[in-house]
Amino acid sequence: MVTNEKKQAPDVAQTKWMLEGHRELVVGAREMAAMAQAELDEFIKVERGLEDDLIFEKFLHLQKVARGEVGKAEKSKQRKGHKRKADES
């Protein structure tokens, strides 16, 4: 039995060395994954903020339409253009 232990010892040492290296790799991968997740969370937060801004801008636009502010401005521009054409004639 002693002979078998001596023969296996280099294999055991090699396996332990590989396990330690693999554990270091796993720890590094976990750290990178955590950083990537943090970045992804920030990107999602920015996207949601932009979506909120878009909804708010649409709301403001609809308020202007309801008050007639948007339509009046466009009609005024068209009328001014027609008056200029009439004045030129």
C-alpha positions in Angstrom: 0.0 0.0 0.0 2.8 2.4 0.7 4.0 1.9 -2.9 0.6 2.9 -4.3 0.5 6.1 -2.1 3.9 7.2 -3.4 2.8 6.6 -7.0 -0.5 8.5 -6.4 1.1 11.4 -4.6 2.3 13.2 -7.8 -1.2 12.8 -9.2 -2.8 14.1 -6.0 -0.4 17.1 -6.0 -1.2 17.8 -9.6 -5.0 17.6 -9.0 -4.7 19.9 -6.0 -2.7 22.4 -8.1 -5.4 22.2 -10.8 -8.2 22.7 -8.3 -6.5 25.8 -6.8 -6.1 27.2 -10.3 -9.7 26.5 -11.2 -10.9 28.1 -7.9 -9.0 31.3 -8.8 -10.6 31.2 -12.2 -14.0 30.8 -10.7 -13.5 33.7 -8.3 -12.3 35.9 -11.1 -15.3 34.9 -13.2 -17.6 35.7 -10.4 -16.1 39.1 -9.9 -16.4 39.9 -13.6 -20.0 38.7 -13.6 -20.8 40.9 -10.7 -19.3 43.9 -12.5 -21.1 43.1 -15.7 -24.4 42.7 -13.7 -23.8 46.1 -12.1 -23.3 47.7 -15.6 -26.4 46.0 -16.9 -28.4 47.2 -14.0 -27.2 50.8 -14.7 -28.1 50.5 -18.4 -31.6 49.3 -17.5 -32.0 52.2 -15.1 -31.0 54.7 -17.8 -33.3 53.0 -20.3 -36.2 53.3 -17.9 -35.4 56.9 -17.2 -35.5 57.6 -20.9 -38.8 55.8 -21.3 -40.2 57.9 -18.4 -39.0 61.1 -20.2 -40.6 60.0 -23.4 -44.0 59.4 -21.6 -43.7 62.8 -20.0 -42.9 64.5 -23.3 -45.9 62.8 -24.9 -48.1 64.0 -22.0 -46.9 67.6 -22.4 -47.6 67.4 -26.2 -51.1 66.0 -25.7 -51.8 68.9 -23.2 -50.7 71.4 -25.9 -52.9 69.7 -28.4 -55.9 69.7 -26.0 -55.4 73.4 -25.4 -55.2 74.1 -29.1 -51.7 75.4 -28.8 -50.2 73.1 -31.3 -52.8 73.4 -34.0 -53.0 77.2 -33.7 -49.3 77.6 -34.2 -49.4 75.5 -37.4 -52.5 77.3 -38.7 -50.9 80.7 -38.0 -47.9 79.8 -40.0 -50.0 78.7 -42.9 -52.1 81.9 -42.7 -49.1 84.1 -42.6 -47.8 82.4 -45.7 -51.0 83.0 -47.6 -51.1 86.6 -46.6 -47.7 87.2 -48.0 -48.7 85.6 -51.3 -51.7 87.9 -51.4 -49.7 90.9 -50.5 -47.2 90.2 -53.3 -49.8 90.1 -56.0 
